[in-house]
Amino acid sequence: MAHALAARAARPRDRSADALITAALCLFALGAVMVYSASAPSLLSSGGSGASELISFAVWGAVGLGAAWLIARRGVGALRALTGPLLFLAFILLLAVHLPHVGHASNGAQRWIGVGPFNFEPSELMKLALVLYAAQVLAGRVGSPPALRIALKRIAIVGAAAALLVVTQPDLGTTLVITFTLGSMVVVAGVPLRTLGYGLLVAIVLVFGFALVNRYAFDRLSSFVDPWSHASTTGYQAVQGQIAIGSGGLLGRGPGNGITKDFYLPNGSTDFILAVIGEELGVVGICSVLFLYGLMLYAGLRIARSARDSYSLVLATGITALIGVQAVLNVFAVLSLAPLTGVPLPFVSYGSSSLLVMLAALGGLLAVSRESAAGLHVVERTSEQNARRSESERTAADRDRSRRDGRTRHAGAGSGRRASHARG
């Protein structure tokens, strides 16, 4: 027993969940500060309150944190039960976006539904619903090629239907997020890389084909090749983002002292909030954001590695990829390393739909981590019980051996006395 307790004390505790929560809260706090800084000038100029977007960000963040806590407490079983209804609801809402007088258009895209200030982007919900669906389909089929082929067909059909509804909004960025996230999940499940490569090739052909027939997507791609030649039209946002980051230098101008956000940089509080961070906090601020995302990805993969079953493994991988793919696409777009996709920066960009869904997804990761830790505790308790049982059995055996030895000694002494009486 002492050996088992010593081994348990010597084994370091897995801090992946702590690291995940810390990184997410730091990003959320930074997002609140930068959303206020980026949105205050335009809101004040229009007669509004500079704190209105900050209040909205904080309220939806509180709702998302509550959802994350509830999901973590209920466990992955509750997520499995919600998969079907959530996927059905996401499809209904995506179809509703295209209905007249229901969907709302902005900046050439029709992606939102809602009433008044309460708008929701169904594609954000669809991303999480597809992760849950793929995890459920792949569960129990990990490492079995025949079963994986069937699962891959089901995921491809449902994913393609969702991507078609999303890309026609048009929203190429979310379509890419869905594609890469589902791809990472099937890779972890054991789908051959050759099969995945064929699927990726088809996806690339479809993306370029869509860009050729869709003027909105074509302008995004052409401005990425040479944004400065389109600085006054389609490349305006990318150019202003480069100017903002370049003017920030190493340490930045200081919080709230950015210039480009004042009527120069479009979507400074949403898609291009990283450019505002670069101008006001400098390269140090951008590197800090990248470090926090790297910490989240590392913690998420550690949680996936310690998962108790195949469902939890694929689910944790999918949620980690969902966060990582969005972060990478946003950072690359702001740094002009990829075309503008309109993908928000997770936990930082202003946007109620993205913030709520990302925090709920975080709760799914914490649920996997909690159940893995609970399973480890059960194993430890079983080991301790076995150690106690073995020690008790050894003690009882020693006691029995002592009694037998005692009886043998008494028997030997009696025989000696009888022999001496006989000789006398």
N, C-alpha and C positions, 0 to 999 in steps of 0.2 A: 504493500500500500504506500509506504513511504517513497518507494522508487517511482510509482505512478504519479504521485503528487509532485515529486521533484521534477519529473519530465514535463508535467503540465505547466509548472511555474517557469521552467526554462524555455518553453516554446513561446516565441513572440506572438502577440495578438495581431491579427490582420486589421490594419487601419484603413482599408480601402474605402469603406463607407464614410469614415470621418473625413478622409481626403476629398471624396466626392462632394460631400455636403459643404465643406469649407470652400472649395473652388467655386461651386455654384452660388453660394451666398456672396462671395467676393465679387463675382461677375455681376450679380444682381444689384449689389450696392453701387458698383461702378456704373452700371447702366442707369440707375436712378439719377446719379449726379450728372452724367453726360447727356441724358435725355433732357433734363432741366436746362443745362447749358446750351444745347443745340436748338431747343424749341423756344426758349424765352424771347429772342429778338423778334422773330416773325409773329409770335402771338401778341407781344406787346404793341407792335406796330399796327396790328389789326384791331386793337382795342380790347384784346382778351387778357387773361391772366397768365403770366409766365409760369405759374405753378400748375396749370390745368393738366398738362400732359404728365407732369410728375405725379400728381394725385392719381390720375388714371393708371399710370404705371404701377404705383404702389398698391392700389386697390386690387388690380388684376394679379399682381404678384402675390398679395396676401391670399387671394382665392386659390391661386396655383399652389402655393405652399401648403394650404389646407388640403387640397386634393392629393398632393404628394404624401403628406402624413397619413391620410386615410388609406391610400393605396398600399403604402408600406406596412400599415397595421393589418390590413385585410389579407395581404399575401398574394402570391401569383395565382392562386386558385380563383380569386375574385376576378383577376384579369382574364383568365381563360373563359369564365362564365360570361364576361362582357364582350368578348370578341365578336360574336355574331351580331348582336344588336348594334354595337358601335360601327361595324363595317356597313351594315344596312343603312344606318343613319347618315354615315358619311356619303354614301352613294346618293341618297335622297337629297341631301343638301347640295351636292355638286350638280345634280340635275336642276335644282331650283335656282342655282346661280344664273343659268342660261334663260330663265323665264322672264318675260317682260314685266316690269314693275316689281320685280322681286330682287334680282341681282343688281348690284351697284357697280358702276364703272368708274375708274380713276386712272389717269395717265395711260390711256389706251388699252387698259385691261379690265375685264369684268370678272372679279374674283370674290366679291363680298355680298353678303345678305344681312339684313337687319333693319331696324327701325331707328331713325334719328341717329344719336351718337353711338348707339349700341350696334356695332357691326361685327360680323364674324366671318372668318375666311375658312370655308369648309375644307380646302386643300390641306390646311394644317392638321385638321382632325383625321383626314384620310391617311396622312403619313404614319401616324401612330396606329391607326386601325390596321393598316397593311402589315406593320411590324408584328402586331399581335396575331394576325391571321397567318402570316408565314411561319411564326414560331409554333402555332398550333398544328399546322399542316406538316411541318418538318419533325415535330416531336415523335420520338419512337422510330424514326426512319434514318437517324444519323448512322452513317457507316454501312448502309444497305443500298447498293446501287439500283436494284430493281424498284424498291420502294421509293427511292429518291427521284427516279425518273417520273413516276406518277405524281409525286408531290411537286416537282418542278413544273409540270404541265399545268397543274391547278394554280400555282402561284403566278405563272406566266399569263394565264387567261385573266385572272382577277386583276393582277398588276397592270396589264395592258389596257383593260377597260378603264381603270382609274386614271392611268396616265393619259389616255385619249381625252377624257373629260377635262383633265387639268390643262393639257397643252393647248386645247382650243379656247382657253380663256383670253389670251394666251398666257401661259406661265411655264416657260421652258425650264426655269430654275428648279421649281418644285418637281417637275418631271425627272430632272437629273438626280435630285435628292432621292426620290423613290427608287430609281434604277440602281444607283450605287448602294443604297441601303439594303435592298433585297438581294443584290449581288453578294454583299458581304455575308449575309445570313446563309445563303445556299453554299458558299465556299466553306463556312464553318461546319455545315451539315455533312460535307464530304462530296459535293458535286464535283466531278472532274474539271480541272482548269480548262481543258480543251472545249468542253461543252460551254463553259462560261465565256470563253473567248469568242465562240461563234455568236453567242447572244450579244456580247459587247459590240461585235462588228455590225450586227444588224441594227443595234441601237444607234451607233454612230451614223450609219447610212440614213436612218430615219430622221435623226436630228438635222443633218445637213439638207435632206430633202424638204423637211418642214421649213428650214430657213430660206430655202429658195422660193417657196410658194407663199411664204408669209412675210409681208413687208416689215412688220414689227421686229421679228426675229432676225431678218436679214440686216436691218439697220444696226442691231446690237452687234452682230458678228463683224460687219464691215467697219464699224467704229472701233472695235477692239484691235483690228490690224493696225490702224494708224489713227488714234484718237485726235491727235493735234491737227490733222487735216480736216477733221469734222468738229473742230473746237467750238464752233458757234451753233452746231445743230446736234446730231446724234452723239457726238463725242464730248459734249459740253460737261456732263456730269463726271466722266472719267478724268478729264483735264483738271477740273476744279478739285477733285479728290487728290490728284498728284500735287497740285499747288499747295493744298492744305497740309499734306504730310511733309512736303519739302520745306515749307516755311516754319514747321514746328521744330526742326533740328533735333538735337539730342534730348533736351529736357523740356521742350515745348514753351509756349507763350504763357502758360499758367492757366489753371481752371477758370473758365468764363471769359478768357481774353482772346479767344479765337476771332478771326476776321472773316474768313470765307463763309462761315455759317450765316453771316448777315447778308442774305439775299444773293449770295454767290453759289453756294453749294446746295443743290436740291436734295431733298430727303436726308438731311443731315441727322435727324433723330432716328431714322429707320435703317434703310439699306446702307447708308454711308456714315454711320456713326463712328466707325473705326477711323475715318479721315478726321473727324472732329477730335477724337482721342489723340491722333498723331499730331495735330496742330497744337493742342493745348497741353498735352503731356509728353509729347515728343516720342522719339524712338524707344525710350525707356517705358513709356506707357504701352506702346504696341507690343513690346517684348513681354511685358507683364501679362497682358491679355493672352498672348500665345502660350505663355507658361501655364496659366490657369487652365486653358483648354487641354494642353498636354497632360496636366495632372488629372483632369477629368477622364481623359481617354485611358490613361494608365490605370486609374482606379477602376474604371468600367471593365477593362479587359481582365483585371485581377478578379473582379467579382464574377465575370463569366467563367474564368478558369476554375473557380472554386464552387461552381454551381452543382446542385445535388443531382439533377437529371438533365436529359437532353432538351426538354422544353425550356428550362431556366437558362441553360447554356446558350441556346439560339436567341432567346428573348433578350438576355443581357447584351449579347453581341449586336443585335439589331438596334437596341436603344443607344448603345455607345456609338455605333456607326451613324445613326440618325443625327446625333449631336455633332459628331466629328465632321461628317460630310458637309453639313450646313456651315459650320465654322470655316472649313477650308474653302468652300466656294465663295463665301462672303469676303474672306481675307484676300483671296486671289483676285477677285473682281475689283476690290478697292485699290489693291496694289497694281492693277492693270496687268495681271498675269493670267487673267481669264476674262471672257466676255461678261458683260453685266447681266446678271441673272435675276436680280430682284429678291435674292434669298436673304432673310434677316440674319443678324448675328445673334445666336442663341443666348438667352438670358440678359442681353445687353440692349438690343434694338427695341425701340418703341413699337408696340403692336400687341394688342390684348390676346389675339388668337395664338400667336407664336409663343408668347410667354406662358400662357395657361397650359398649352399642350406640352411644351418642353418641361415645365415643372411637374406635370402629371407623369411624363415619361421618366423623369428622375425618380419619382416614387416607385415606379416599376423596378428600376435598378436596386433601390434600397430594399424592396420586398425580396428580391433574389438574394441579396446579401444577408438579410435577416434570417431567411429560411436556411441558408447555408450555415450560418453561425449556430442556429438552433440544432441542426443536424450534427454539427461538430460537438456541441455540448452533450447531445445524447450519446454519441460515441465515447466521449470522455467519461460520462457517468457509467456507462456499461463497462468500460475498462477498469474504472475504480471499483465497481461492484465485483468484477471478476478477480481483481487483485485482493479485495477483502475476503472473498470466498476462498481463494487459494491460500491466503494467510491463515484463515480459520481452519481450513482442512489440514494445513501443516501443523498448526498448534494442536488440533485434536489427535493427529497421528503421533506427534511427539508425546502427548499425554498417555495415549494407549501404549506406546513403546515403553514409557517409564513404568507403567503399571506392570507390563509383562516382565520387564527386567527386575522389578521389585519382587514379583511372585517367584521368579526363577531363583533369585538370591535367597529368599526365605526357604524355598524348597530345598536348595542346596545345603543350607545350614542345618535343617532338620535331619537330612540324610546323614550328615556328618556326626550328629549327636547320637543317632540310632546306631551307627556303626561302632562308635566308641563304647556304648553300653554293651553291645554284643561281645566286644573283645574282653571287656571286664568280666 
